[in-house]
Amino acid sequence: MTNWGLKELPLNIDVETKKILKALPSAHAALAELKGIASTIPNQNILINTLGLQEAKDSSAIENIITTHDDLYKSGLNLDAFKSLDAKEVQNYISALKKGFELITKNGLLTNKSILQIQEVLENNNVGFRKLPETALKNAATGETIYTPPQDYEEIMRLMTNLEKYINDSSIQDCDPLIKMAIIHFQFESIHPFYDGNGRTGRIINILYLIMEKLQNLPILYLSNYIIKHKSEYYRFLQKVRDENQWEDWILFMIKGVEETAKETIQIIIKIKDLMLDYKHRLRDNYKFYSQDLLNNLFKHPYTKIEFIVNDLGVSRLTAANYLNKLSDNGMLRKDKLGTGNFYINEELFELLTKR
């Protein structure tokens, strides 16, 4: 159905159905547990980097930007000998995510200006909202047009201005934040305001909205893996809203995604904590140069290098190289070479993050 008309928010229907209200408590409980367990990791960059990189990989994969974990972590080292356009695009995603987190932390709002800045980092251009017509969403297999988003620039601006108000003004629709998150995601994807990067920008908006609503403190709850596992349902329920104005299945799908993802993320963080504690004991018992900053470095970067140690610990290159070489000689890290540079892999952390 390609002639469906997108309307301004709020919706003129009751979205708090019995099924939806019944699904909310367990999702909120999982979010609260995640928020608590995340606060026990001493350095927030550990979770933002490790989980953010995984989300960047998954979110990009939905758009058929495919990279391996190995290429992704190598790309983060910025070594001249390594070039991968897909891995670079995924790195742009984590940069855009961090930019969004920085903006809402500073401003307490998620404005169109912020969304434009996020997309600019993501796509590495400043083209802005669509000004030219002929954008359509098509079935990749058949080429059939599934949905035609707004074509006129003025209409896109009107709908985005309305969405901005809806996101930031809780009085417009008094309902649970998880319901609103599902509505916001649907609305943004249906406006489809950019030439490219709409899906990835929309998924960043999801987590930023949860932080705005104080349901999380850090950008670590990511729905991309859930969407990958249920991709056909995701698109079917999106289209069901457009074809039948059937919101319940879509909202339930998103609430379930939040709950499942929160529970999975809790388990990953527990495993990271356990592994960090194990490394802490091994470092403290066997190396005079042990420090909390060194431990944080080894878990903030699954692949690290001399420059990272120099910057994080404030030591010389010679000292940093000495630390890393001793750790690799004793099997705590694996030393590898790329071009003329060395890098060092925390293999146990790598395995933990890639076994999903």
C-alpha positions as a Markdown table, in Angstrom:
| # | Residue | x | y | z |
|---|---|---|---|---|
| 1 | Met | 0.0 | 0.0 | 0.0 |
| 2 | Thr | 2.0 | 3.0 | -1.2 |
| 3 | Asn | -0.5 | 5.9 | -0.9 |
| 4 | Trp | -0.9 | 5.7 | 2.9 |
| 5 | Gly | -0.7 | 9.2 | 4.5 |
| 6 | Leu | 1.5 | 9.8 | 7.5 |
| 7 | Lys | -0.2 | 11.9 | 10.1 |
| 8 | Glu | 1.2 | 14.1 | 12.9 |
| 9 | Leu | 1.5 | 12.8 | 16.5 |
| 10 | Pro | -0.1 | 12.1 | 18.9 |
| 11 | Leu | -2.1 | 9.2 | 17.7 |
| 12 | Asn | -5.9 | 9.4 | 18.0 |
| 13 | Ile | -6.3 | 5.9 | 19.3 |
| 14 | Asp | -5.8 | 4.2 | 22.7 |
| 15 | Val | -2.4 | 2.5 | 22.6 |
| 16 | Glu | -2.5 | 1.2 | 26.1 |
| 17 | Thr | -4.3 | -2.0 | 25.4 |
| 18 | Lys | -4.5 | -4.8 | 28.0 |
| 19 | Lys | -1.8 | -6.9 | 26.2 |
| 20 | Ile | 0.5 | -3.9 | 26.0 |
| 21 | Leu | 0.0 | -2.9 | 29.7 |
| 22 | Lys | 0.6 | -6.5 | 30.7 |
| 23 | Ala | 3.9 | -6.6 | 28.8 |
| 24 | Leu | 5.3 | -3.5 | 30.3 |
| 25 | Pro | 6.3 | -4.5 | 33.9 |
| 26 | Ser | 8.7 | -7.2 | 33.0 |
| 27 | Ala | 10.4 | -5.0 | 30.4 |
| 28 | His | 10.8 | -2.2 | 33.0 |
| 29 | Ala | 12.2 | -4.7 | 35.5 |
| 30 | Ala | 14.8 | -5.9 | 33.0 |
| 31 | Leu | 15.7 | -2.3 | 32.2 |
| 32 | Ala | 16.1 | -1.4 | 35.9 |
| 33 | Glu | 18.3 | -4.5 | 36.5 |
| 34 | Leu | 20.5 | -3.5 | 33.5 |
| 35 | Lys | 20.8 | 0.1 | 34.7 |
| 36 | Gly | 21.9 | -1.2 | 38.1 |
| 37 | Ile | 24.5 | -3.8 | 36.8 |
| 38 | Ala | 25.9 | -1.3 | 34.4 |
| 39 | Ser | 26.6 | 1.1 | 37.3 |
| 40 | Thr | 28.9 | -1.4 | 38.9 |
| 41 | Ile | 31.5 | -1.2 | 36.0 |
| 42 | Pro | 34.0 | 1.5 | 37.2 |
| 43 | Asn | 34.8 | 3.0 | 33.8 |
| 44 | Gln | 31.7 | 3.7 | 31.7 |
| 45 | Asn | 33.8 | 3.8 | 28.5 |
| 46 | Ile | 34.4 | 0.1 | 28.8 |
| 47 | Leu | 30.7 | -0.7 | 28.2 |
| 48 | Ile | 30.1 | 2.2 | 25.7 |
| 49 | Asn | 33.0 | 1.0 | 23.6 |
| 50 | Thr | 32.6 | -2.8 | 23.8 |
| 51 | Leu | 28.8 | -3.0 | 23.6 |
| 52 | Gly | 28.6 | 0.0 | 21.3 |
| 53 | Leu | 30.9 | -1.6 | 18.7 |
| 54 | Gln | 28.8 | -4.7 | 18.8 |
| 55 | Glu | 25.7 | -2.6 | 18.2 |
| 56 | Ala | 27.4 | -0.7 | 15.4 |
| 57 | Lys | 28.2 | -4.0 | 13.7 |
| 58 | Asp | 24.7 | -5.3 | 14.0 |
| 59 | Ser | 22.9 | -2.1 | 13.1 |
| 60 | Ser | 25.1 | -1.7 | 10.0 |
| 61 | Ala | 24.5 | -5.4 | 9.1 |
| 62 | Ile | 20.7 | -4.7 | 8.9 |
| 63 | Glu | 21.6 | -2.2 | 6.1 |
| 64 | Asn | 23.8 | -4.8 | 4.4 |
| 65 | Ile | 27.0 | -3.2 | 5.6 |
| 66 | Ile | 28.9 | -6.3 | 6.6 |
| 67 | Thr | 32.2 | -6.5 | 8.5 |
| 68 | Thr | 33.9 | -9.0 | 10.7 |
| 69 | His | 34.8 | -8.4 | 14.3 |
| 70 | Asp | 38.4 | -8.6 | 13.4 |
| 71 | Asp | 38.2 | -6.0 | 10.7 |
| 72 | Leu | 36.1 | -3.8 | 13.0 |
| 73 | Tyr | 38.6 | -3.8 | 15.8 |
| 74 | Lys | 41.5 | -3.4 | 13.5 |
| 75 | Ser | 39.7 | -0.3 | 12.0 |
| 76 | Gly | 39.6 | 1.2 | 15.5 |
| 77 | Leu | 43.4 | 1.0 | 15.7 |
| 78 | Asn | 43.7 | 3.5 | 12.8 |
| 79 | Leu | 46.7 | 1.7 | 11.4 |
| 80 | Asp | 47.8 | 2.9 | 8.0 |
| 81 | Ala | 48.2 | -0.7 | 6.7 |
| 82 | Phe | 44.5 | -1.5 | 7.3 |
| 83 | Lys | 41.8 | -0.3 | 5.0 |
| 84 | Ser | 38.1 | -1.4 | 5.0 |
| 85 | Leu | 35.3 | 0.8 | 3.8 |
| 86 | Asp | 32.7 | -1.3 | 5.5 |
| 87 | Ala | 34.6 | -1.3 | 8.8 |
| 88 | Lys | 35.0 | 2.5 | 8.5 |
| 89 | Glu | 31.2 | 2.9 | 8.1 |
| 90 | Val | 30.7 | 0.8 | 11.2 |
| 91 | Gln | 33.2 | 3.0 | 13.1 |
| 92 | Asn | 31.2 | 6.0 | 11.9 |
| 93 | Tyr | 28.2 | 4.5 | 13.6 |
| 94 | Ile | 29.9 | 4.2 | 17.0 |
| 95 | Ser | 31.1 | 7.8 | 16.6 |
| 96 | Ala | 27.5 | 8.9 | 15.8 |
| 97 | Leu | 26.2 | 7.1 | 18.8 |
| 98 | Lys | 28.7 | 8.8 | 21.1 |
| 99 | Lys | 27.9 | 12.1 | 19.5 |
| 100 | Gly | 24.2 | 11.6 | 20.3 |
| 101 | Phe | 25.0 | 10.6 | 23.9 |
| 102 | Glu | 27.2 | 13.7 | 24.3 |
| 103 | Leu | 24.4 | 16.0 | 22.9 |
| 104 | Ile | 21.6 | 14.7 | 25.1 |
| 105 | Thr | 23.8 | 14.6 | 28.2 |
| 106 | Lys | 24.6 | 18.2 | 27.6 |
| 107 | Asn | 21.2 | 19.5 | 26.5 |
| 108 | Gly | 18.7 | 17.0 | 28.0 |
| 109 | Leu | 16.7 | 17.2 | 24.7 |
| 110 | Leu | 16.7 | 15.2 | 21.5 |
| 111 | Thr | 16.1 | 17.9 | 18.9 |
| 112 | Asn | 16.1 | 17.9 | 15.1 |
| 113 | Lys | 19.4 | 19.7 | 15.3 |
| 114 | Ser | 20.9 | 16.8 | 17.3 |
| 115 | Ile | 19.4 | 14.2 | 14.9 |
| 116 | Leu | 21.0 | 16.1 | 12.0 |
| 117 | Gln | 24.3 | 16.1 | 13.8 |
| 118 | Ile | 24.1 | 12.4 | 14.5 |
| 119 | Gln | 23.3 | 11.6 | 10.8 |
| 120 | Glu | 26.1 | 13.9 | 9.7 |
| 121 | Val | 28.7 | 11.9 | 11.7 |
| 122 | Leu | 27.1 | 8.6 | 10.5 |
| 123 | Glu | 27.1 | 9.4 | 6.8 |
| 124 | Asn | 30.1 | 11.8 | 6.9 |
| 125 | Asn | 28.2 | 14.5 | 5.0 |
| 126 | Asn | 25.9 | 17.4 | 5.8 |
| 127 | Val | 23.3 | 16.9 | 3.1 |
| 128 | Gly | 20.5 | 17.2 | 5.7 |
| 129 | Phe | 16.8 | 16.3 | 5.3 |
| 130 | Arg | 15.7 | 15.2 | 1.8 |
| 131 | Lys | 14.8 | 17.9 | -0.6 |
| 132 | Leu | 14.4 | 15.9 | -3.8 |
| 133 | Pro | 11.5 | 13.5 | -4.5 |
| 134 | Glu | 11.5 | 9.9 | -5.8 |
| 135 | Thr | 12.5 | 8.1 | -2.6 |
| 136 | Ala | 10.7 | 4.8 | -2.2 |
| 137 | Leu | 11.2 | 1.7 | 0.0 |
| 138 | Lys | 11.3 | -1.4 | -2.2 |
| 139 | Asn | 11.3 | -5.1 | -1.7 |
| 140 | Ala | 15.0 | -6.2 | -2.2 |
| 141 | Ala | 13.9 | -9.4 | -3.9 |
| 142 | Thr | 11.1 | -8.3 | -6.2 |
| 143 | Gly | 11.8 | -4.6 | -6.6 |
| 144 | Glu | 8.2 | -3.9 | -5.7 |
| 145 | Thr | 7.5 | -0.5 | -3.9 |
| 146 | Ile | 6.4 | -1.4 | -0.4 |
| 147 | Tyr | 6.1 | 2.2 | 1.0 |
| 148 | Thr | 6.5 | 5.7 | -0.3 |
| 149 | Pro | 7.5 | 8.1 | 2.4 |
| 150 | Pro | 6.7 | 11.9 | 2.3 |
| 151 | Gln | 8.3 | 13.4 | -0.8 |
| 152 | Asp | 7.9 | 17.1 | -0.3 |
| 153 | Tyr | 10.6 | 18.9 | 1.8 |
| 154 | Glu | 8.0 | 21.1 | 3.5 |
| 155 | Glu | 6.0 | 18.1 | 4.6 |
| 156 | Ile | 9.2 | 16.3 | 5.9 |
| 157 | Met | 10.0 | 19.5 | 7.9 |
| 158 | Arg | 6.5 | 19.7 | 9.3 |
| 159 | Leu | 6.5 | 16.1 | 10.3 |
| 160 | Met | 10.0 | 16.2 | 11.8 |
| 161 | Thr | 9.1 | 19.4 | 13.8 |
| 162 | Asn | 6.0 | 17.6 | 15.1 |
| 163 | Leu | 8.1 | 14.6 | 16.0 |
| 164 | Glu | 10.7 | 16.8 | 17.8 |
| 165 | Lys | 7.9 | 18.2 | 20.0 |
| 166 | Tyr | 6.5 | 14.7 | 20.6 |
| 167 | Ile | 9.9 | 13.4 | 21.7 |
| 168 | Asn | 10.6 | 16.3 | 24.1 |
| 169 | Asp | 7.2 | 17.3 | 25.5 |
| 170 | Ser | 5.7 | 14.5 | 27.7 |
| 171 | Ser | 2.3 | 16.4 | 27.9 |
| 172 | Ile | 1.5 | 15.7 | 24.2 |
| 173 | Gln | 0.7 | 12.1 | 24.9 |
| 174 | Asp | 0.6 | 10.7 | 28.5 |
| 175 | Cys | 1.7 | 7.1 | 28.1 |
| 176 | Asp | 4.5 | 4.7 | 29.1 |
| 177 | Pro | 8.0 | 5.7 | 27.7 |
| 178 | Leu | 8.4 | 2.3 | 26.0 |
| 179 | Ile | 5.1 | 2.8 | 24.1 |
| 180 | Lys | 6.3 | 6.2 | 23.1 |
| 181 | Met | 9.7 | 4.8 | 22.0 |
| 182 | Ala | 7.9 | 2.4 | 19.7 |
| 183 | Ile | 5.7 | 5.2 | 18.3 |
| 184 | Ile | 8.7 | 7.5 | 17.8 |
| 185 | His | 10.7 | 4.7 | 16.0 |
| 186 | Phe | 7.7 | 4.0 | 13.7 |
| 187 | Gln | 7.2 | 7.7 | 12.9 |
| 188 | Phe | 10.9 | 8.4 | 12.2 |
| 189 | Glu | 11.3 | 5.4 | 9.9 |
| 190 | Ser | 8.1 | 6.4 | 8.1 |
| 191 | Ile | 9.1 | 10.0 | 7.6 |
| 192 | His | 12.4 | 8.6 | 6.3 |
| 193 | Pro | 13.9 | 12.1 | 6.4 |
| 194 | Phe | 17.4 | 11.4 | 5.1 |
| 195 | Tyr | 18.6 | 10.1 | 1.7 |
| 196 | Asp | 20.6 | 7.5 | 3.6 |
| 197 | Gly | 21.2 | 6.3 | 7.2 |
| 198 | Asn | 17.5 | 6.4 | 8.3 |
| 199 | Gly | 17.5 | 2.9 | 9.9 |
| 200 | Arg | 20.8 | 3.4 | 11.8 |
| 201 | Thr | 19.8 | 6.9 | 12.9 |
| 202 | Gly | 16.5 | 5.6 | 14.1 |
| 203 | Arg | 18.1 | 2.9 | 16.2 |
| 204 | Ile | 20.4 | 5.4 | 17.8 |
| 205 | Ile | 17.3 | 7.5 | 18.6 |
| 206 | Asn | 15.8 | 4.5 | 20.5 |
| 207 | Ile | 18.5 | 4.3 | 23.1 |
| 208 | Leu | 18.9 | 8.1 | 23.4 |
| 209 | Tyr | 15.2 | 8.3 | 24.2 |
| 210 | Leu | 15.5 | 5.7 | 26.9 |
| 211 | Ile | 18.4 | 7.7 | 28.5 |
| 212 | Met | 16.3 | 10.9 | 28.2 |
| 213 | Glu | 13.5 | 9.1 | 30.1 |
| 214 | Lys | 16.0 | 8.0 | 32.8 |
| 215 | Leu | 15.4 | 4.4 | 32.1 |
| 216 | Gln | 19.2 | 4.0 | 31.3 |
| 217 | Asn | 22.2 | 6.1 | 32.1 |
| 218 | Leu | 24.5 | 4.8 | 29.3 |
| 219 | Pro | 23.9 | 4.0 | 25.6 |
| 220 | Ile | 24.2 | 0.2 | 26.0 |
| 221 | Leu | 20.7 | -1.2 | 25.3 |
| 222 | Tyr | 20.7 | -1.9 | 21.6 |
| 223 | Leu | 17.8 | -3.5 | 19.6 |
| 224 | Ser | 19.7 | -4.2 | 16.4 |
| 225 | Asn | 20.6 | -7.9 | 17.2 |
| 226 | Tyr | 16.9 | -8.5 | 18.2 |
| 227 | Ile | 15.8 | -6.9 | 14.9 |
| 228 | Ile | 18.3 | -9.1 | 12.9 |
| 229 | Lys | 16.8 | -12.2 | 14.6 |
| 230 | His | 13.3 | -11.1 | 13.9 |
| 231 | Lys | 13.8 | -9.1 | 10.7 |
| 232 | Ser | 10.7 | -10.3 | 8.8 |
| 233 | Glu | 8.4 | -9.6 | 11.8 |
| 234 | Tyr | 10.0 | -6.1 | 12.2 |
| 235 | Tyr | 9.1 | -5.1 | 8.7 |
| 236 | Arg | 5.8 | -6.9 | 8.7 |
| 237 | Phe | 4.6 | -5.1 | 11.9 |
| 238 | Leu | 5.8 | -1.8 | 10.6 |
| 239 | Gln | 3.8 | -2.2 | 7.4 |
| 240 | Lys | 0.8 | -3.5 | 9.3 |
| 241 | Val | 0.5 | -0.1 | 11.0 |
| 242 | Arg | 0.5 | 1.6 | 7.6 |
| 243 | Asp | -1.9 | -0.8 | 6.0 |
| 244 | Glu | -4.3 | -1.5 | 8.9 |
| 245 | Asn | -3.6 | 1.1 | 11.6 |
| 246 | Gln | -2.8 | -1.9 | 13.8 |
| 247 | Trp | -0.4 | -0.6 | 16.5 |
| 248 | Glu | -0.7 | -3.3 | 19.1 |
| 249 | Asp | 1.5 | -5.9 | 17.4 |
| 250 | Trp | 4.2 | -3.3 | 16.6 |
| 251 | Ile | 4.3 | -1.9 | 20.2 |
| 252 | Leu | 4.4 | -5.4 | 21.7 |
| 253 | Phe | 7.2 | -6.4 | 19.4 |
| 254 | Met | 9.3 | -3.4 | 20.5 |
| 255 | Ile | 8.5 | -3.9 | 24.2 |
| 256 | Lys | 9.5 | -7.6 | 23.9 |
| 257 | Gly | 12.7 | -6.5 | 22.1 |
| 258 | Val | 13.6 | -4.2 | 25.0 |
| 259 | Glu | 13.1 | -6.9 | 27.6 |
| 260 | Glu | 15.0 | -9.6 | 25.7 |
| 261 | Thr | 17.9 | -7.3 | 24.8 |
| 262 | Ala | 18.1 | -6.0 | 28.4 |
| 263 | Lys | 18.4 | -9.5 | 29.8 |
| 264 | Glu | 21.0 | -10.5 | 27.2 |
| 265 | Thr | 23.0 | -7.4 | 27.9 |
| 266 | Ile | 22.9 | -8.1 | 31.7 |
| 267 | Gln | 24.5 | -11.5 | 31.1 |
| 268 | Ile | 27.2 | -10.0 | 28.8 |
| 269 | Ile | 28.0 | -7.3 | 31.5 |
| 270 | Ile | 28.2 | -10.0 | 34.2 |
| 271 | Lys | 30.7 | -12.0 | 32.1 |
| 272 | Ile | 32.7 | -8.8 | 31.4 |
| 273 | Lys | 32.8 | -8.1 | 35.1 |
| 274 | Asp | 33.9 | -11.6 | 36.0 |
| 275 | Leu | 36.6 | -11.5 | 33.3 |
| 276 | Met | 37.8 | -8.1 | 34.5 |
| 277 | Leu | 38.1 | -9.4 | 38.1 |
| 278 | Asp | 40.1 | -12.4 | 36.9 |
| 279 | Tyr | 42.5 | -10.2 | 34.9 |
| 280 | Lys | 42.8 | -7.8 | 37.9 |
| 281 | His | 44.0 | -10.7 | 40.1 |
| 282 | Arg | 46.4 | -12.0 | 37.5 |
| 283 | Leu | 47.8 | -8.6 | 36.8 |
| 284 | Arg | 48.1 | -7.5 | 40.4 |
| 285 | Asp | 49.7 | -10.8 | 41.5 |
| 286 | Asn | 52.2 | -11.1 | 38.7 |
| 287 | Tyr | 53.1 | -7.6 | 37.4 |
| 288 | Lys | 54.5 | -4.7 | 39.3 |
| 289 | Phe | 53.2 | -2.3 | 36.7 |
| 290 | Tyr | 49.5 | -3.2 | 37.4 |
| 291 | Ser | 47.1 | -0.3 | 37.6 |
| 292 | Gln | 43.4 | 0.2 | 37.3 |
| 293 | Asp | 44.0 | 2.4 | 34.2 |
| 294 | Leu | 45.9 | -0.5 | 32.6 |
| 295 | Leu | 43.0 | -2.9 | 33.4 |
| 296 | Asn | 40.5 | -0.5 | 32.0 |
| 297 | Asn | 42.5 | -0.1 | 28.8 |
| 298 | Leu | 42.6 | -3.8 | 28.2 |
| 299 | Phe | 38.8 | -4.0 | 28.4 |
| 300 | Lys | 38.0 | -0.7 | 26.7 |
| 301 | His | 39.8 | -1.8 | 23.5 |
| 302 | Pro | 39.5 | -5.6 | 22.6 |
| 303 | Tyr | 42.4 | -4.7 | 20.3 |
| 304 | Thr | 44.9 | -2.3 | 21.8 |
| 305 | Lys | 48.2 | -0.7 | 20.8 |
| 306 | Ile | 51.1 | 1.2 | 22.3 |
| 307 | Glu | 49.6 | 4.6 | 21.6 |
| 308 | Phe | 46.4 | 3.7 | 23.6 |
| 309 | Ile | 48.5 | 2.7 | 26.6 |
| 310 | Val | 50.6 | 5.9 | 26.3 |
| 311 | Asn | 47.4 | 8.1 | 26.2 |
| 312 | Asp | 45.5 | 6.2 | 28.9 |
| 313 | Leu | 48.4 | 5.7 | 31.4 |
| 314 | Gly | 50.5 | 8.7 | 30.6 |
| 315 | Val | 53.7 | 6.6 | 30.1 |
| 316 | Ser | 56.4 | 6.7 | 27.4 |
| 317 | Arg | 56.2 | 4.6 | 24.3 |
| 318 | Leu | 59.1 | 2.5 | 25.5 |
| 319 | Thr | 57.3 | 1.8 | 28.8 |
| 320 | Ala | 54.0 | 1.1 | 27.1 |
| 321 | Ala | 55.7 | -1.3 | 24.6 |
| 322 | Asn | 57.4 | -3.1 | 27.6 |
| 323 | Tyr | 54.0 | -3.5 | 29.4 |
| 324 | Leu | 52.3 | -5.0 | 26.3 |
| 325 | Asn | 55.1 | -7.2 | 25.3 |
| 326 | Lys | 55.4 | -8.7 | 28.8 |
| 327 | Leu | 51.6 | -9.4 | 28.8 |
| 328 | Ser | 51.8 | -11.0 | 25.4 |
| 329 | Asp | 54.9 | -13.1 | 26.3 |
| 330 | Asn | 52.9 | -14.5 | 29.2 |
| 331 | Gly | 49.7 | -15.2 | 27.2 |
| 332 | Met | 47.5 | -12.5 | 28.7 |
| 333 | Leu | 47.4 | -10.8 | 25.3 |
| 334 | Arg | 48.2 | -12.0 | 21.8 |
| 335 | Lys | 50.6 | -9.9 | 19.8 |
| 336 | Asp | 49.9 | -9.5 | 16.1 |
| 337 | Lys | 51.4 | -7.4 | 13.3 |
| 338 | Leu | 49.8 | -5.3 | 10.6 |
| 339 | Gly | 52.1 | -3.6 | 8.2 |
| 340 | Thr | 54.9 | -2.0 | 10.3 |
| 341 | Gly | 52.8 | -1.7 | 13.5 |
| 342 | Asn | 52.0 | -4.1 | 16.3 |
| 343 | Phe | 48.7 | -4.5 | 18.0 |
| 344 | Tyr | 47.6 | -6.7 | 21.0 |
| 345 | Ile | 44.4 | -8.7 | 21.4 |
| 346 | Asn | 42.6 | -9.5 | 24.6 |
| 347 | Glu | 41.5 | -12.8 | 23.2 |
| 348 | Glu | 39.2 | -13.7 | 26.1 |
| 349 | Leu | 37.3 | -10.5 | 25.8 |
| 350 | Phe | 37.1 | -10.9 | 22.0 |
| 351 | Glu | 35.6 | -14.4 | 22.4 |
| 352 | Leu | 33.1 | -13.1 | 25.0 |
| 353 | Leu | 31.9 | -10.3 | 22.7 |
| 354 | Thr | 31.7 | -12.4 | 19.5 |
| 355 | Lys | 30.1 | -15.6 | 20.9 |
| 356 | Arg | 26.4 | -14.6 | 20.5 |
